[in-house]
Each structure stands twice: as structure tokens, then as C-alpha cells.
Amino acid sequence: MPLTLETMLAQTERLGVVGSPSSTTHLAMDVLGCAVGRKLVGELAIFQFLQDGAPHFALGQITEVQLRNIWHEDPTMRSLVRQRGRVEAVSERQDTHLGQMVLSAVFKAGVKHYEPSILGTVPSTGTTIHVVTDEVLQELLQPYQDQIFYLGHVYGSTPKLPLWFKHFGRGPDGAGEAYHIGIFGKTGSGKSVLAKMILTAYARYPQMALLVIDPQGEFARDMKPGAGSGAFALPLGDVMRKLGKKPVVLTVRNLVLDRWELFEKILYESKFFERLTMPKGENREAACSILSEKLQKAKIKLTDLHKRASFDQAWNLLQDEKIQKVFYRSEASRNRFQDAIAESNIEEFYREYWSPAAELFREDRPQARSVERALQWLLSPENHQRSVLVIDLSKEQGSGLLWNDRIQSLVIKRLLEGLTQIAENFYKNDQYLNTLVVIDEAHRLAPRELPREDEAAHQVRSALIDAVRTTRKYGLGWLFISQTLSSLHSEILQQFRIFFFGFGLGLGQEFQALRQLVGSSGPSLDLYQLFRDPHSAFDISSRQYSFMTVGPVSPLSFSGTPLFLNAFNRKEDFLAANGLM
């Protein structure tokens, strides 16, 4: 079997030879004359060497190429070059090109297949370095072909970069633990499309559940039959159905809120008490709390709050002077409140201020499911073919309901608490959740800095931080999509195992945060800074969506060094590469 790979290498193009100085992490590559004129930066290269008496094969990406001509560095020769432009016997003929190669994986030729190894020695100078082809990668990774998934090509090269996204359970296709994943990049860097492709990778596993919390509604739109938004236009819902995953979309119109605590906070955010001359503050909090408590004692169901009888009961309670004394101690304030109630149009109050809030708790809406029921349905271990649930919390879906950013935050907090609680219950019963949760617009939900007065946003951030800290052992992984790196809370960043960095993080605070995460300021970050803005391309078809990835996401990255790829920019290429046409 090793002869097969050796034969392949003999037939592939030679790029250079191992030069000096080299180490076990960075190799100097003396570029051959036949390869000087070709593009080398980003190219995936391979060389064979002998270690412990066994053939080994090391792979890595070329991150930099330097030109040296010692004659041109001589002051006298520089004077001649200044006068003539070039010196025939020296210029170009005495040029040497030195490449820098960062190793990412080493394989040992075993009895049946190639096994992961390490570079425990530096191969001798003159060792030939070849370009990597798709055939070479297939031969190296033959036992794992069923697990390989492709998101694009090696950065600046033609072979597809093999990646693997294993489910969080045990078994041959399982990772044995949950991973947290982060995708970062400016608007237009391709991070949403990359997230959809990763979601497709995990959808291949019947035992894995997928949940998307979608504040903008982008994923929900792509789940419709024949749909696909943006230039890439990946028909995400159709692909999911092809893979046996039933996509279910819940919007705010059919997601039933199911906690009295939520009702109190949503009523507080509404204009109900504002129209009764009560501004936001302790008094309004007390009024919402006492009203909720009295309605529960009156046996009013949360799902019946939208009915006129429930509103009448609440209106009567607010006219009770004993209840008014709970939130208004001074007689003048109570008199003002009573005058506001007496002068109010009851019909208008019910229609304009009570009903939009109460409708969020209404159970008899079309295809309605409570938060608890929806999560239990998705995460139930009894389902052998688990589904994809997208919760669309966009403002477009909240038309006619009481819906704004703060109420959206309250609902997201409820979802996070429900996920954590169910995960804990499963864990106590020795059941593994095996679920990935996708959070879009993560920089809005868990920023480093927040206004003190925005209590709802603080609660969501705290819930997210607690979730990523504690749920991994339950088999619950998180995929965060964020436009910024430096503004995302550091407690969350520290929990990520896999990173994808797109264009737009190469300056200022973003680059400092990137340098801290990657742990290097060397060739890898230099190569990252060469990424082009996809929107600088002449047309859509020539756009390049480049990413640097760090973590155990590829069979070629087990040494922990970053890998670079250009994501597919045509849906046909992506679907064909992964057998999803």
C-alpha cells in the first residue's frame, strides 16, 4: 500500500526541496526553478521521509515565499542596478526563492492504512516536496472517506480540503463529546453560508438534533421548499429533507410562551401601564408582579389571557384600592392612577395594549407549540430520526403582536433556560443529548459591554455564558455566528473548540483578539491578512470566501496549526462534492 502513494507522488508536480534552516514546526523550502513562476502561497504540499524505520508523509501549507539575491544586496551591485536596471550575469539568474511551510499533519504508513503520527525529526535537506492533489488526499484518508465533508478548496489551490464534522455521541462517526464552534467575519464574508453548509454536515446523522435560534429569519426563509436566499442560494430545506431531516419552522406567531414570569416582564415592556401614568421603574415592576399573582389566584390560565374575560378580571383588580397600595404608597399617586383608569377607553385598552401581549401566550393559534413542547419534541431520545427546528424571532413575524428587541431577548432567555433544564434532566437519566444549537447574530446576544439599564439583554448574556460552560458534558454543542470577535464576551470565546475566521478581522482590536486566539503572530496570521474582500471581485461568480480554521475539524489539522480554505461559491459545487445533488 505505501508504494501506491509513493507512485502517486512521483507523478505529481515538484515544488521544491527541504532547505535550511528548518524545524519540526516550520520548514524552509528551496523552490525549484520549474515552480518559481507558479502561485505557491496557500498551496498544500507533501513530502516523504523516513522516521523510526517506517515511511512517513508530512503535509502542510505554504504560507510565504521570499526572494533572495545576495549579489543584489551588495552596495556596489546596487549602484550598478541603479544605473542599468539589471545586471545580466546576476539579475534573475542568481535569484533564490525560499518558501515557508507550516506543517499540519503527519501520516505513518501502517499495515492496512495510514495512521496519524508526528514529525519527530527534521528530514534532510534536498527532500523533495510535491504538490498535493485530490487523489493523494483520497489515498491518505481512504478509511475515513465516509466521514469526510467538503466546504471548499484549499486556499489558493485546486484540491478540496477534507473536513469532518462528527456527531456528539459515541460510535465510529461520533466525536464522543460536544464541540462549541465559532464563525466570525464581517458582513458579506460568507459566514452565514458557511454555517448553513456546516448545518448540512451535521444533518447527515439521524441521531443528531439541530436547533436554530434565528433572530433575523434568514435560516427560516431557506427552509421553505425550493428556497435559498443570497447569491449562493443554498436550498437548505430541500437538502435537509433529502437527508431525512424534517425541518420545522416556528415563528413568534405559533410559538406559545409558557411562563407567568414572562408575562410579567412582557407586560412591563408594553405600553399598558405607561398609558395609566406609570413609568418604568419599581412601581411598574410591583404592579406587574401583583397583577400576575392575583390572576393566578383567580384561576386564570396563562393560555386564556387573550380572552376578554381575563382582561376584565385584570382591569377590576387594578381598580382595587388594596392592590393599588402595593405599588403606590402615596394617596396622590393612587388618585392619579384611579383618574387614569376612569378616563380610559376600556375597549381601546383591550385591543391596543392588552391583546398584543396576551396573544403571545395563546395556545389555539394555527400549528402552535409551547416552548416546552417544542423543545421536548425536538430533543426526545425516543426519536430515531431527529429533526431540525428553526425558531424565527424576526420582527417581520411579530407584526400585530407585541414584539421588540427586549421581548425577543426575553424569549431567547426562555429558550436557553429550557435547553439547559432538559439537558440536565437527560444527563441525570444517563441520556446524551447529541444536539447542536445555532445562534445567529451572537455579537448582539452576548457582547462584552452592555448598558446597565438593559436588564433583559444582561439576562440573555448570562444565560448564554452559563449554557456554553455547562452543557457540553450533556452532549449539547453551540455554533455561534458573529460579525465581530473583539466584542463577543471572553467567557464564551474561551469555550470554543473550533473556529472559522473569515475576512474582516485583520485590523485594530479585531486583529489583536484574533492573535490571542490563534496564539501566534507568525506566518499563519500573515497569510490570513492576505484575504481579499469577497465584494471586491468583478462579479459574483469570481468572489472568494476565504476562511482560516483552527481546531479538530480536519484530518489534516491534528497538529493544531491553522488551515486555510476558499469556501464553495456555487451551490452546485458544494452539493456535488458531498453527494447531495
C-alpha positions as CSV (number, residue, x, y, z in Angstrom):
1,M,0.0,0.0,0.0
2,P,2.8,2.6,0.7
3,L,4.0,2.0,-2.8
4,T,0.7,3.3,-4.2
5,L,1.2,6.7,-2.5
6,E,4.9,6.8,-3.5
7,T,3.9,6.2,-7.1
8,M,1.4,9.0,-6.9
9,L,3.9,11.4,-5.5
10,A,6.4,10.5,-8.3
11,Q,3.7,11.6,-10.8
12,T,2.8,14.9,-9.1
13,E,4.5,18.2,-9.7
14,R,7.6,19.0,-7.7
15,L,7.6,22.4,-5.9
16,G,10.9,22.4,-4.1
17,V,13.1,20.7,-1.6
18,V,13.6,20.9,2.2
19,G,16.1,23.7,2.8
20,S,17.9,25.3,5.8
21,P,17.2,26.3,8.5
22,S,14.2,24.1,9.2
23,S,12.5,22.9,12.4
24,T,9.8,20.4,13.3
25,T,7.1,23.1,13.0
26,H,8.3,25.3,10.2
27,L,10.2,24.0,7.2
28,A,12.2,26.1,4.8
29,M,11.6,25.2,1.2
30,D,14.0,25.9,-1.6
31,V,11.7,26.5,-4.5
32,L,12.7,24.7,-7.7
33,G,13.2,26.7,-10.9
34,C,10.3,25.0,-12.6
35,A,8.0,26.1,-9.9
36,V,9.2,29.7,-9.5
37,G,6.6,31.1,-11.9
38,R,3.6,29.4,-10.4
39,K,1.4,30.6,-7.4
40,L,2.8,28.9,-4.3
41,V,1.3,30.8,-1.3
42,G,-1.6,28.8,0.2
43,E,-0.6,25.6,-1.7
44,L,-0.9,22.3,0.1
45,A,2.3,20.4,-0.2
46,I,3.6,16.9,0.9
47,F,6.9,15.2,1.3
48,Q,8.0,11.7,2.2
49,F,10.7,10.9,4.8
50,L,11.9,8.0,6.9
51,Q,11.3,8.0,10.7
52,D,11.8,5.1,13.1
53,G,12.4,2.9,10.0
54,A,8.9,3.5,8.6
55,P,7.8,5.7,5.7
56,H,6.1,8.9,6.8
57,F,4.3,11.6,4.8
58,A,4.0,15.2,6.1
59,L,1.5,17.8,4.8
60,G,1.4,21.5,5.2
61,Q,0.5,24.8,3.6
62,I,3.0,27.2,2.1
63,T,2.4,30.5,3.9
64,E,5.1,32.7,2.5
65,V,7.7,33.0,-0.3
66,Q,10.8,35.1,-0.1
67,L,13.2,36.2,-2.9
68,R,16.9,36.5,-2.1
69,N,19.7,37.6,-4.4
70,I,22.9,38.1,-2.3
71,W,24.6,39.9,-5.2
72,H,21.8,42.5,-5.4
73,E,22.3,43.1,-1.7
74,D,25.9,44.2,-2.3
75,P,26.2,48.0,-2.2
76,T,28.4,48.1,-5.4
77,M,26.0,45.9,-7.3
78,R,23.1,48.1,-6.2
79,S,24.8,51.1,-7.7
80,L,25.1,49.2,-11.0
81,V,21.4,48.2,-10.8
82,R,20.5,51.8,-10.2
83,Q,22.3,52.8,-13.4
84,R,21.4,49.9,-15.7
85,G,18.2,48.5,-14.2
86,R,19.6,44.9,-14.2
87,V,23.0,43.2,-14.4
88,E,22.8,40.3,-16.9
89,A,25.1,37.9,-15.1
90,V,23.4,38.5,-11.7
91,S,19.8,39.7,-12.0
92,E,17.3,36.8,-12.1
93,R,20.0,34.2,-12.7
94,Q,21.2,34.4,-9.1
95,D,17.7,34.7,-7.6
96,T,16.8,32.2,-4.9
97,H,13.2,31.6,-3.8
98,L,12.7,30.4,-0.2
99,G,9.2,29.2,0.9
100,Q,7.9,28.8,4.4
101,M,5.8,25.7,5.0
102,V,3.7,25.2,8.2
103,L,3.1,21.5,8.8
104,S,-0.4,20.5,9.8
105,A,-0.4,16.7,9.7
106,V,2.0,13.7,9.5
107,F,0.9,10.2,8.5
108,K,2.8,6.9,9.0
109,A,2.5,4.0,6.6
110,G,0.8,1.3,8.6
111,V,-0.1,-2.3,7.8
112,K,-3.6,-1.6,6.4
113,H,-3.8,2.2,6.2
114,Y,-2.1,5.4,7.0
115,E,-2.0,6.3,10.7
116,P,-1.6,9.8,12.4
117,S,1.9,10.4,13.6
118,I,4.2,13.4,14.5
119,L,7.2,15.0,13.0
120,G,9.8,13.8,15.5
121,T,12.8,14.7,13.4
122,V,13.7,17.1,10.6
123,P,14.1,15.5,7.2
124,S,17.4,16.0,5.4
125,T,17.9,18.9,3.0
126,G,17.1,18.0,-0.6
127,T,14.0,16.0,0.4
128,T,11.5,16.6,-2.5
129,I,8.3,18.5,-1.7
130,H,5.4,17.8,-4.0
131,V,2.0,19.5,-4.6
132,V,-1.0,17.7,-3.1
133,T,-3.8,16.5,-5.4
134,D,-7.3,15.2,-4.6
135,E,-6.0,11.7,-5.5
136,V,-3.2,11.9,-2.9
137,L,-5.7,13.0,-0.2
138,Q,-8.1,10.2,-1.1
139,E,-5.4,7.7,-0.8
140,L,-4.2,9.0,2.6
141,L,-7.7,9.2,4.0
142,Q,-9.2,6.2,2.4
143,P,-10.6,4.5,5.6
144,Y,-12.4,7.8,6.5
145,Q,-14.0,8.7,3.2
146,D,-17.5,8.2,4.6
147,Q,-16.8,10.8,7.3
148,I,-15.2,13.4,5.0
149,F,-17.2,16.5,4.2
150,Y,-16.1,19.4,2.0
151,L,-16.8,23.1,2.5
152,G,-14.4,24.3,-0.2
153,H,-10.9,24.1,-1.7
154,V,-7.5,24.5,-0.2
155,Y,-6.9,28.3,-0.1
156,G,-5.4,29.4,-3.3
157,S,-5.3,25.8,-4.7
158,T,-7.4,23.2,-6.5
159,P,-7.7,20.2,-4.2
160,K,-10.8,20.1,-1.9
161,L,-9.9,20.5,1.8
162,P,-11.2,17.4,3.7
163,L,-13.0,18.2,6.8
164,W,-15.1,16.2,9.2
165,F,-18.0,17.1,11.4
166,K,-18.8,14.2,13.7
167,H,-21.9,13.9,15.8
168,F,-21.5,14.3,19.5
169,G,-22.3,10.8,20.5
170,R,-20.2,7.7,20.6
171,G,-19.5,5.2,17.7
172,P,-17.3,5.2,14.6
173,D,-18.9,8.5,13.4
174,G,-19.0,10.2,16.8
175,A,-16.7,12.6,18.5
176,G,-17.7,11.3,22.0
177,E,-18.3,14.8,23.2
178,A,-19.9,18.1,22.1
179,Y,-18.0,20.9,20.5
180,H,-18.6,24.6,20.5
181,I,-18.0,26.3,17.2
182,G,-17.5,29.9,16.3
183,I,-17.8,31.6,12.9
184,F,-16.5,35.1,12.6
185,G,-16.3,37.7,9.8
186,K,-17.6,41.0,8.5
187,T,-20.9,41.3,6.8
188,G,-20.6,39.7,3.4
189,S,-17.6,37.5,4.3
190,G,-19.7,34.3,3.8
191,K,-20.1,33.3,7.4
192,S,-23.9,32.6,7.1
193,V,-23.4,30.4,4.1
194,L,-20.6,28.6,5.8
195,A,-22.9,28.0,8.8
196,K,-25.6,26.5,6.5
197,M,-23.1,24.2,4.9
198,I,-21.9,23.1,8.4
199,L,-25.5,22.6,9.4
200,T,-25.9,20.3,6.4
201,A,-22.8,18.3,7.5
202,Y,-24.4,17.6,10.9
203,A,-27.8,16.8,9.3
204,R,-26.3,13.6,7.8
205,Y,-26.7,11.9,11.3
206,P,-30.2,10.7,12.0
207,Q,-29.5,10.6,15.8
208,M,-28.5,14.3,15.9
209,A,-31.0,17.1,16.6
210,L,-30.5,20.6,15.3
211,L,-31.9,23.8,16.7
212,V,-31.5,27.2,15.1
213,I,-32.3,30.4,17.1
214,D,-32.9,32.8,14.2
215,P,-33.2,36.5,15.2
216,Q,-33.2,37.7,11.6
217,G,-35.3,35.0,9.9
218,E,-32.6,34.1,7.4
219,F,-32.4,30.4,8.2
220,A,-36.2,30.2,8.3
221,R,-36.6,31.5,4.8
222,D,-34.1,29.0,3.5
223,M,-36.1,26.1,4.9
224,K,-39.0,26.6,2.5
225,P,-39.3,24.2,-0.4
226,G,-37.2,25.5,-3.3
227,A,-36.0,28.4,-1.3
228,G,-32.5,29.8,-0.9
229,S,-31.5,33.4,-0.1
230,G,-28.5,35.3,-1.2
231,A,-26.1,34.8,-4.1
232,F,-25.2,31.3,-3.0
233,A,-28.9,30.4,-2.7
234,L,-28.4,27.0,-1.0
235,P,-31.8,25.3,-0.8
236,L,-31.3,24.3,2.9
237,G,-34.7,22.9,3.5
238,D,-34.6,20.7,0.4
239,V,-31.2,19.3,1.4
240,M,-32.4,18.6,4.9
241,R,-35.4,16.7,3.5
242,K,-33.2,14.7,1.2
243,L,-31.1,13.7,4.2
244,G,-34.2,12.6,6.1
245,K,-34.3,15.6,8.4
246,K,-37.8,17.1,8.7
247,P,-37.3,20.9,9.0
248,V,-39.9,22.6,11.2
249,V,-40.1,26.4,11.5
250,L,-41.7,28.1,14.5
251,T,-42.3,31.8,14.3
252,V,-43.5,34.1,17.0
253,R,-46.9,33.6,15.6
254,N,-47.0,29.9,16.5
255,L,-44.6,29.8,19.4
256,V,-46.6,29.8,22.6
257,L,-44.9,31.4,25.6
258,D,-45.5,29.3,28.8
259,R,-44.3,31.1,31.9
260,W,-46.0,33.7,34.1
261,E,-42.7,35.3,34.7
262,L,-42.5,36.0,31.0
263,F,-46.0,37.6,31.1
264,E,-44.9,39.9,33.9
265,K,-41.8,41.1,32.0
266,I,-43.6,41.5,28.7
267,L,-46.4,43.5,30.3
268,Y,-43.7,45.6,31.9
269,E,-42.2,46.3,28.5
270,S,-45.6,47.1,26.9
271,K,-47.4,50.5,27.0
272,F,-50.2,49.1,29.2
273,F,-49.1,50.8,32.4
274,E,-47.5,53.7,30.6
275,R,-51.0,54.7,29.5
276,L,-52.1,54.6,33.1
277,T,-49.4,57.2,34.0
278,M,-47.0,54.7,35.4
279,P,-43.4,55.0,34.0
280,K,-40.8,52.2,34.0
281,G,-39.4,51.5,37.5
282,E,-40.0,49.8,40.7
283,N,-43.7,50.7,40.9
284,R,-44.4,49.2,37.4
285,E,-42.5,46.1,38.4
286,A,-44.5,45.7,41.5
287,A,-47.8,46.3,39.6
288,C,-46.9,43.6,37.0
289,S,-46.0,41.2,39.8
290,I,-49.1,41.7,41.9
291,L,-51.4,41.6,38.9
292,S,-49.8,38.3,37.7
293,E,-50.1,36.8,41.2
294,K,-53.8,37.8,41.6
295,L,-54.7,36.4,38.2
296,Q,-53.1,33.1,39.1
297,K,-55.1,33.0,42.4
298,A,-58.2,33.7,40.4
299,K,-57.5,30.5,38.4
300,I,-56.9,32.4,35.2
301,K,-54.9,30.3,32.8
302,L,-51.9,31.7,31.0
303,T,-53.3,30.4,27.7
304,D,-56.6,32.3,28.3
305,L,-55.1,35.7,28.9
306,H,-56.2,36.8,25.4
307,K,-59.9,36.4,26.3
308,R,-61.9,39.4,27.2
309,A,-63.0,37.9,30.5
310,S,-59.3,37.7,31.6
311,F,-58.8,41.3,30.7
312,D,-61.9,42.4,32.6
313,Q,-60.7,40.4,35.6
314,A,-57.3,42.2,35.4
315,W,-59.0,45.6,35.0
316,N,-61.1,45.1,38.0
317,L,-58.1,44.0,40.1
318,L,-56.3,47.2,39.2
319,Q,-59.2,49.3,40.5
320,D,-59.0,47.6,43.9
321,E,-57.5,50.2,46.3
322,K,-55.8,47.5,48.4
323,I,-53.9,46.3,45.4
324,Q,-53.1,49.9,44.4
325,K,-51.5,50.4,47.8
326,V,-48.9,47.7,47.0
327,F,-47.3,49.7,44.2
328,Y,-48.4,53.2,45.2
329,R,-47.9,54.3,48.8
330,S,-48.9,57.9,48.4
331,E,-52.5,58.9,48.2
332,A,-51.8,61.4,45.5
333,S,-50.2,58.8,43.2
334,R,-53.2,56.5,43.8
335,N,-55.6,59.2,42.9
336,R,-53.8,60.0,39.7
337,F,-53.8,56.3,38.8
338,Q,-57.5,55.9,39.5
339,D,-58.3,59.0,37.4
340,A,-56.3,57.5,34.5
341,I,-58.3,54.2,34.8
342,A,-61.6,56.1,35.0
343,E,-60.9,58.2,31.9
344,S,-59.6,55.3,29.8
345,N,-61.4,53.7,26.9
346,I,-61.7,50.0,28.0
347,E,-62.2,48.7,24.5
348,E,-59.1,50.6,23.3
349,F,-57.0,49.3,26.2
350,Y,-58.0,45.7,25.5
351,R,-57.4,45.9,21.8
352,E,-54.3,48.1,21.7
353,Y,-52.3,47.3,24.8
354,W,-53.5,44.0,26.4
355,S,-54.3,41.8,23.4
356,P,-50.9,42.1,21.6
357,A,-49.1,40.9,24.7
358,A,-51.6,38.2,25.7
359,E,-51.6,36.8,22.1
360,L,-48.1,35.6,22.7
361,F,-49.4,33.1,25.3
362,R,-52.4,31.9,23.2
363,E,-52.5,28.2,22.6
364,D,-55.2,27.8,20.0
365,R,-53.2,29.5,17.2
366,P,-52.6,27.5,14.0
367,Q,-49.8,24.9,14.4
368,A,-49.0,26.4,17.8
369,R,-46.5,24.8,20.2
370,S,-45.3,25.9,23.6
371,V,-41.6,26.4,24.2
372,E,-41.6,23.3,26.4
373,R,-43.4,21.1,24.0
374,A,-41.3,22.2,21.0
375,L,-38.0,21.5,22.8
376,Q,-39.2,18.2,24.2
377,W,-40.3,17.1,20.7
378,L,-37.0,18.0,19.1
379,L,-34.7,16.6,21.8
380,S,-36.6,13.4,22.7
381,P,-34.2,10.5,22.6
382,E,-37.0,8.2,21.5
383,N,-36.9,9.7,18.0
384,H,-34.6,7.6,15.9
385,Q,-34.8,10.2,13.1
386,R,-34.4,13.6,14.9
387,S,-35.4,16.8,13.2
388,V,-34.3,20.4,12.5
389,L,-36.2,23.1,14.4
390,V,-35.8,26.7,13.4
391,I,-37.3,29.4,15.7
392,D,-37.8,32.5,13.7
393,L,-37.8,35.5,16.1
394,S,-37.6,38.2,13.4
395,K,-39.5,41.5,13.6
396,E,-41.3,40.7,10.3
397,Q,-43.0,37.7,12.0
398,G,-44.1,39.8,15.0
399,S,-46.4,42.1,13.1
400,G,-49.6,42.7,15.0
401,L,-48.1,41.3,18.2
402,L,-46.2,43.0,21.0
403,W,-42.7,42.4,19.7
404,N,-39.4,44.3,20.0
405,D,-35.7,43.6,20.8
406,R,-36.2,43.4,24.5
407,I,-39.1,40.9,24.2
408,Q,-37.1,39.0,21.7
409,S,-34.3,38.8,24.3
410,L,-36.8,37.5,26.9
411,V,-38.0,34.7,24.6
412,I,-34.4,33.7,23.8
413,K,-33.6,33.6,27.5
414,R,-36.6,31.3,27.9
415,L,-35.3,29.0,25.1
416,L,-31.9,28.9,26.7
417,E,-33.2,28.0,30.1
418,G,-35.4,25.3,28.6
419,L,-32.5,23.8,26.7
420,T,-30.3,23.7,29.9
421,Q,-33.1,22.2,32.0
422,I,-33.9,19.5,29.5
423,A,-30.2,18.7,29.1
424,E,-29.7,18.3,32.8
425,N,-32.7,16.0,33.1
426,F,-31.4,13.8,30.3
427,Y,-28.0,13.7,31.9
428,K,-29.4,12.6,35.2
429,N,-31.1,9.7,33.3
430,D,-27.9,8.7,31.6
431,Q,-29.1,10.0,28.3
432,Y,-26.9,12.0,25.9
433,L,-28.5,15.0,24.1
434,N,-26.4,14.9,20.9
435,T,-27.7,18.3,19.7
436,L,-26.2,21.4,18.0
437,V,-27.7,24.8,18.7
438,V,-27.0,27.5,16.1
439,I,-27.1,31.1,17.4
440,D,-27.1,33.8,14.7
441,E,-26.1,37.4,15.5
442,A,-24.2,36.2,18.6
443,H,-22.5,39.6,19.0
444,R,-25.9,41.1,19.8
445,L,-26.8,38.5,22.3
446,A,-23.6,38.1,24.2
447,P,-21.5,41.3,23.8
448,R,-18.7,42.2,26.2
449,E,-20.3,45.6,27.1
450,L,-24.0,46.3,27.8
451,P,-25.9,49.3,29.1
452,R,-26.7,48.8,32.7
453,E,-30.4,49.6,32.3
454,D,-30.9,46.8,29.7
455,E,-31.8,44.0,32.2
456,A,-33.3,41.7,29.5
457,A,-30.0,41.7,27.5
458,H,-28.0,41.1,30.6
459,Q,-30.1,38.0,31.4
460,V,-29.7,36.6,27.9
461,R,-25.9,37.1,28.0
462,S,-25.7,35.4,31.4
463,A,-27.8,32.5,30.2
464,L,-25.6,32.0,27.2
465,I,-22.4,32.1,29.2
466,D,-23.8,29.6,31.7
467,A,-25.0,27.4,28.8
468,V,-21.7,27.2,27.0
469,R,-19.9,26.5,30.2
470,T,-22.1,23.7,31.5
471,T,-23.9,21.9,28.6
472,R,-21.0,20.4,26.7
473,K,-20.9,17.4,29.0
474,Y,-24.6,16.9,28.3
475,G,-24.0,16.5,24.6
476,L,-25.2,20.0,23.7
477,G,-22.9,21.9,21.4
478,W,-23.3,25.5,20.2
479,L,-22.4,27.2,16.9
480,F,-22.1,31.0,17.2
481,I,-22.2,33.3,14.2
482,S,-20.8,36.7,14.9
483,Q,-19.7,39.8,12.9
484,T,-17.0,40.7,15.4
485,L,-14.5,38.9,17.5
486,S,-13.4,41.5,20.0
487,S,-16.9,42.5,21.1
488,L,-18.0,38.9,21.9
489,H,-17.8,38.1,25.6
490,S,-14.5,36.5,26.5
491,E,-16.1,33.8,28.7
492,I,-17.8,32.4,25.5
493,L,-14.7,32.7,23.3
494,Q,-12.7,30.6,25.8
495,Q,-15.2,27.7,25.4
496,F,-14.9,27.3,21.6
497,R,-13.1,24.3,20.3
498,I,-13.4,25.0,16.6
499,F,-13.0,28.4,14.9
500,F,-13.7,29.7,11.4
501,F,-12.3,33.2,10.7
502,G,-13.5,35.0,7.6
503,F,-12.5,38.2,6.0
504,G,-12.6,41.4,8.1
505,L,-10.6,40.7,11.3
506,G,-7.2,41.9,10.1
507,L,-7.2,45.4,11.7
508,G,-7.2,47.0,15.2
509,Q,-8.9,45.3,18.1
510,E,-10.3,42.5,15.9
511,F,-6.7,41.5,14.9
512,Q,-5.5,41.7,18.5
513,A,-8.3,39.3,19.6
514,L,-7.5,37.1,16.6
515,R,-3.8,37.0,17.6
516,Q,-4.7,36.0,21.1
517,L,-6.9,33.1,20.0
518,V,-4.6,31.7,17.3
519,G,-1.6,32.0,19.7
520,S,0.8,33.2,17.0
521,S,1.8,36.3,15.2
522,G,3.8,34.4,12.6
523,P,3.1,33.1,9.1
524,S,-0.4,31.9,9.7
525,L,-1.7,35.4,10.6
526,D,0.4,36.9,7.7
527,L,-1.4,34.6,5.3
528,Y,-4.8,35.5,6.9
529,Q,-4.1,39.2,6.2
530,L,-3.9,38.4,2.5
531,F,-7.6,37.5,2.4
532,R,-9.4,39.6,-0.1
533,D,-12.8,41.2,0.5
534,P,-15.2,39.0,-1.4
535,H,-17.1,42.1,-2.6
536,S,-14.0,43.5,-4.3
537,A,-14.4,40.9,-7.1
538,F,-15.5,42.0,-10.5
539,D,-18.6,39.8,-10.5
540,I,-20.4,37.4,-8.2
541,S,-19.1,34.2,-9.8
542,S,-15.4,35.2,-9.1
543,R,-15.9,36.1,-5.4
544,Q,-13.6,34.2,-3.0
545,Y,-14.9,33.5,0.5
546,S,-11.7,32.7,2.4
547,F,-11.5,31.2,5.9
548,M,-8.9,30.3,8.4
549,T,-9.9,27.4,10.6
550,V,-8.4,26.3,13.9
551,G,-9.3,23.2,15.9
552,P,-10.1,19.5,15.3
553,V,-12.2,20.0,12.2
554,S,-10.0,18.2,9.7
555,P,-7.9,15.0,9.5
556,L,-5.2,17.3,8.2
557,S,-5.1,19.6,11.3
558,F,-4.4,17.3,14.2
559,S,-1.2,19.2,15.0
560,G,-3.3,22.2,15.9
561,T,-2.0,24.6,13.2
562,P,-4.5,26.7,11.3
563,L,-5.8,25.6,7.9
564,F,-6.9,27.9,5.1
565,L,-9.7,27.3,2.6
566,N,-11.8,29.0,0.0
567,A,-15.4,28.1,0.6
568,F,-17.5,27.0,-2.4
569,N,-19.1,30.0,-4.1
570,R,-21.6,27.9,-6.2
571,K,-24.2,25.7,-4.6
572,E,-23.8,23.1,-7.4
573,D,-20.1,22.6,-6.5
574,F,-20.9,22.1,-2.8
575,L,-23.8,19.7,-3.4
576,A,-21.8,17.7,-6.0
577,A,-18.7,17.4,-3.7
578,N,-20.7,16.0,-0.9
579,G,-23.1,13.8,-3.0
580,L,-26.1,15.9,-2.3
581,M,-27.2,16.8,-5.8
